[in-house]
Amino acid sequence: MEMDSGDRVGGGDSPASDASSGASAGVKVRVDAVVVSDLSDAALRRRLAEIGRATSALAALRSETLRELTRRTDAATAEQTAKDTLRIPGRAARSDVKLSVALGDLDATRSGLEEGTIPDGHAQLIARASTEGSIDEAWLAERAQREGYDQFRRTVARHQAEASSDDGASLLERQRQARSGKIFTSRHDGMVVLNAQFDPVAGARLATVIAAAERRLYSNEDPKSRPSHPQRTADAIAMLMLEPDTARPVGMSLLVVADYDAVNHRLTNARLSDGTPIPIGEIGRIAADAQVLPAIFNHATGDLRMGRSRRTATELQRAALALRDQGCIGCDVSPDYCRAHHVIEWQHGGRTDYDNLVLVCNDCHHKIHDHDHTVEHKPGTSRYELCSPARPATGDSTVPRAPPA
Ligand SMILES: [Zn+2]
């Protein structure tokens, strides 16, 4: 596949130097056809990176074309053309056209996309944020070049909250207004689909309750015939709706976190456990609900060291681990599906301390106990990673497995 807006993909009557609507100045990303079975692992990885850059460059060309179509006609016509020509769903066409038009004003993002240094998904996040309020586009485009998708999604959310004059309150309000849901029977396979979108706070509360129901289902399953994770999620949702009395979880239903600024005696940096920022005012609003656990962190971590006084992690420890590990250290699954595992095991004298605990999901926990996976400290960080017997730690192997006491 070769792309060169001058004469191949972009080929047409308009020269690439026409800059009227941000025309790309000659995108050149080339991926040759090869016999992939002949490539080394490293060459395969390099090839995948090249294909990633080419995909971005292609997205830039598509966006440029949709923008020009919109300029000549209107958004509705461009959408219809995209839907018919690219044969994509109407919803995708609408979003494509909207974000393509937004990209027209985002110079740094557009050139990163053209050069293949900003992936399409990252560019879409920036374009969407630009339609929701004012952003520092150059700063976001710079971050987009080096952050993974999930990290960048949080960066954008945090930036939107900071850039807003009201600590993200109006953004959250807009997200609340954008809630939607529908129930329909799929024409494709006859399955009934429940589809709903919520603002981050309401969504996190629902996700926590569903995860609690899943944990309960998991503990009652026959280990020899477990359903898949998506099947269990469907079962949990059905149980919550059809048997609300039995399914209602006890204990916390949402974790919100903030830092305490001891100098100014105020809370700052309010967020959900996955790092999604929320307006500080939300803490007061939702903390009135007994099912919300507000965790406030400052320098004191005494509460995070339970030593040998108890075997299981406290809710506060789980909160702190959710923030540090962001999910299972083996597979990144959400903290809601994880348990706190002792790095030095309890039966070997391990302590129930923050720095001797890691979050692992049930599957990864099983790998540690039955398949010789090990928990390794990531040097220079307070974090850990799960290593298979075949794959050594990414870090310095001279670092002791146990954290400093
Ligand atoms: Zn896992």
Boltz pocket constraint, residues with backbone or C-beta under 6 A from the ligand:
constraints:
  - pocket:
      binder: B
      contacts: [[A, 328], [A, 329], [A, 330], [A, 331], [A, 332], [A, 333], [A, 360], [A, 361], [A, 362], [A, 363], [A, 364], [A, 365]]
      max_distance: 6.0
